[in-house]
């Protein structure tokens, strides 16, 4: 793909993301204290990742399968975010705000 944006989207998709989006910090609307620059000074972009839940789980009338799938997806998203963070060349030297 050539560009960092393209390479990041390709990497995240190969790692399991169903949705990958990148936007500028200026396009990110959030209340004071919850904006990207509130967590990481100098941030210029926001990467959004998503994984979809299984249709059969969403169609289930039982609460337990949905909760189990949600907890599993939460763990998978944590791993995906960590891998994407490591993929970006500057994150290994940057200091996180928290």
LINVEN-V856798 format. One record per backbone hydrogen bond with DSSP energy under -0.5 kcal/mol. CO is the residue of the C=O (numbers start at 1). NH is the residue of the N-H. Records with the same first field share a line. If there is no record, write none. Layout:
CO = NH / NH
//
This chain:
1 = 3
3 = 7
4 = 8
5 = 9
6 = 10
7 = 11
8 = 12
9 = 13
10 = 14
11 = 15
12 = 17
13 = 16
19 = 50
21 = 48
23 = 46
24 = 27
25 = 28
27 = 29
28 = 30
31 = 34
35 = 38 / 39
36 = 39 / 40
39 = 97
40 = 43
44 = 25
46 = 23 / 48
48 = 21
50 = 18 / 19
54 = 58
55 = 59
56 = 60
57 = 60
62 = 66
63 = 67
64 = 68
65 = 69
66 = 70
67 = 71
68 = 72
69 = 73
70 = 74
71 = 75
72 = 76
73 = 77
74 = 78
75 = 79
76 = 80
77 = 81
78 = 82
79 = 83
80 = 84
81 = 85
82 = 86
83 = 87
84 = 88
88 = 91
90 = 93 / 94
94 = 96
//
